Amino acid sequence: MIKHESIQDKFLGQFRDEKTKVVVFLINGFQMKGIIEDYDKYLVCLQSQGKQHLIYKHAISTFTIDDAEE
């Protein structure tokens, strides 16, 4: 059986592997900045401000790369 990786998993895997700083936009308008530590079928684990946040994928609207200088 051939396993097809989704586009979503390709991007999340690349963000995780490269420790890319991302901005996660939630459907309620809230934004979270951090690094994706891991993900599965339902959740994304985001390291932000020294804490781990588990975010349900159905609550996420968009990911963008955080280009802001710190």
C-alpha positions as CSV (number, residue, x, y, z in Angstrom):
1,M,0.0,0.0,0.0
2,I,1.3,3.4,-0.9
3,K,1.3,6.0,1.8
4,H,0.6,9.5,0.6
5,E,1.9,12.4,2.7
6,S,-0.4,15.4,2.7
7,I,0.8,18.9,1.8
8,Q,0.0,19.9,5.3
9,D,2.3,17.2,6.7
10,K,5.1,18.2,4.3
11,F,5.0,21.8,5.5
12,L,4.6,21.0,9.2
13,G,7.5,18.4,8.9
14,Q,9.7,21.0,7.2
15,F,8.9,23.7,9.8
16,R,9.6,21.2,12.6
17,D,12.8,19.8,11.2
18,E,14.2,23.2,10.4
19,K,13.0,24.8,13.7
20,T,11.3,27.5,11.7
21,K,9.7,30.3,13.7
22,V,6.1,30.5,12.6
23,V,3.0,32.5,13.4
24,V,-0.1,30.4,13.9
25,F,-3.4,32.2,13.2
26,L,-6.4,30.6,15.0
27,I,-9.9,30.8,13.6
28,N,-10.9,33.1,16.5
29,G,-8.3,35.7,15.3
30,F,-5.7,34.9,18.0
31,Q,-2.1,34.7,16.9
32,M,0.7,32.6,18.5
33,K,4.4,32.8,17.6
34,G,6.8,29.9,18.2
35,I,8.5,26.8,16.9
36,I,6.6,23.6,16.0
37,E,7.9,20.8,18.1
38,D,5.7,18.0,16.8
39,Y,2.3,17.3,15.3
40,D,0.0,14.4,14.6
41,K,-3.4,13.9,12.8
42,Y,-5.2,16.1,15.3
43,L,-2.8,18.3,17.2
44,V,0.2,20.7,16.7
45,C,2.6,21.1,19.6
46,L,4.0,24.7,19.6
47,Q,6.9,25.9,21.8
48,S,6.1,29.5,22.6
49,Q,7.5,31.8,25.3
50,G,9.1,28.9,27.1
51,K,5.9,26.9,27.2
52,Q,4.4,24.0,25.2
53,H,1.0,24.6,23.7
54,L,-1.1,21.9,22.2
55,I,-3.3,23.3,19.5
56,Y,-6.1,21.4,17.8
57,K,-5.7,21.5,14.0
58,H,-9.3,22.3,13.5
59,A,-8.8,25.6,15.4
60,I,-6.0,26.7,13.1
61,S,-6.7,29.0,10.2
62,T,-3.2,29.7,8.8
63,F,0.6,29.3,9.4
64,T,3.1,31.9,8.2
65,I,6.8,32.1,8.7
66,D,7.8,34.7,11.3
67,D,10.2,37.1,9.6
68,A,10.1,39.6,12.5
69,E,13.5,40.5,14.1
70,E,13.7,39.8,17.8
